[in-house]
Amino acid sequence: MLEKGKISPHQFTIMVASFIVGGSILYVPSGLIHTAKQDAWLANILVVGLGLLLVLLFNTLGSSFPTMTLAEYSEKICGKWLGKIISLLYFIYFFLSTANFVRQIGDFVTVQILPDTPILAIHILFIIIVMMGVRYGLEPFSRAFEIFFPFVLLLFVIFIISIFPEIQFQQLQPILGNGIKPVIATAFKSIGTPYLQLVLFLMVFPAVNRTIKAKKSFLLGTIMGGSALTLVTLISILCLGTYFSENQQFVSYVLALQINIAGFWQRIEAGMAFIWFTTTYIKITLYFYASVLCMGQILKLREYKCLTFPLGFITLILTLIVNKNIVESNQQAEWWTVFSLPFGLLIPLILLVVGMVRKKG
């Protein structure tokens, strides 16, 4: 294994929870509300349940090969050449996802905060700090975010408390007014972001210093992150209503703009932006780390960090190609679950079944 650093189960929990929230807390609620309307929060609860089933699959696969990453045991299970093809497909998936989320950062900053700033400048700055995080290694990176996580949690609690006076419970009515089918359909459609993406943690799983607790941490982190998304979706419906929520690109940021207590406590959207920037940085860095580590293991390198700069430069170019604007980003979200399904469900399931059969043989 190329990664020599080790992380604790507690750090793994924080990573998983932040990964789920990052890149999703601004985008996911509006997408859910668009299809499930006032029952979007129920769809979110259902999709968390589906996500936990996926995590059980990942835990079973990861604990079967506790000292190996997804790229390593793909070759062990499927043979050298087929295993390398599978690893290469995962590298492409992780790499495209890195560019996609960097593009989302650029879109958000140029639309909401710095409209006159070239998007390329935002991408360059962000990719530089992502490369720094990967070059320092998984262990220092996880310890650094362990320090920031309490501030993220505190800001989230302040946000929820501050928005409470704007709540109107009649916005939830009628519950299941369109039946249960839209809720189920929305849940299955939304599982791609972010729960199928959790397959990435099969590249991190061997770095956790206690395998048994790593499995519990994976489940706990999924519950924490999923609960945060469910709560934000519910609050969006209660405060803004379904029509306004589904027509906002960054609904959580707009929600923070609505906070105004006695004309004094207001304009705390910077706190929401900090939550999103910090958790999205975790998500992008983990994606970039997984792609660099995966390629290093495919090429059988002694050290993976030498790939950081060339792959970072390619990522920078790819961010300008993967999506041309926010409209294309929204269109991409429509088929992201279909794109992620082979990587997040089908291939891990096949690897698990084939691995179990070969072990018995």
Secondary structure as GFF3:
##gff-version 3
##sequence-region A 1 361
A	DSSP	alpha_helix	9	21	.	.	.	ID=ss1
A	DSSP	alpha_helix	28	36	.	.	.	ID=ss2
A	DSSP	three_ten_helix	37	39	.	.	.	ID=ss3
A	DSSP	alpha_helix	40	64	.	.	.	ID=ss4
A	DSSP	alpha_helix	70	78	.	.	.	ID=ss5
A	DSSP	alpha_helix	80	108	.	.	.	ID=ss6
A	DSSP	pi_helix	109	113	.	.	.	ID=ss7
A	DSSP	alpha_helix	119	136	.	.	.	ID=ss8
A	DSSP	alpha_helix	138	163	.	.	.	ID=ss9
A	DSSP	three_ten_helix	164	166	.	.	.	ID=ss10
A	DSSP	three_ten_helix	169	172	.	.	.	ID=ss11
A	DSSP	alpha_helix	181	190	.	.	.	ID=ss12
A	DSSP	three_ten_helix	196	202	.	.	.	ID=ss13
A	DSSP	three_ten_helix	205	207	.	.	.	ID=ss14
A	DSSP	alpha_helix	211	246	.	.	.	ID=ss15
A	DSSP	alpha_helix	251	257	.	.	.	ID=ss16
A	DSSP	beta_strand	260	261	.	.	.	ID=ss17
A	DSSP	beta_strand	265	266	.	.	.	ID=ss18
A	DSSP	alpha_helix	269	298	.	.	.	ID=ss19
A	DSSP	three_ten_helix	305	307	.	.	.	ID=ss20
A	DSSP	alpha_helix	308	322	.	.	.	ID=ss21
A	DSSP	alpha_helix	326	341	.	.	.	ID=ss22
A	DSSP	pi_helix	342	346	.	.	.	ID=ss23
A	DSSP	alpha_helix	347	360	.	.	.	ID=ss24
###
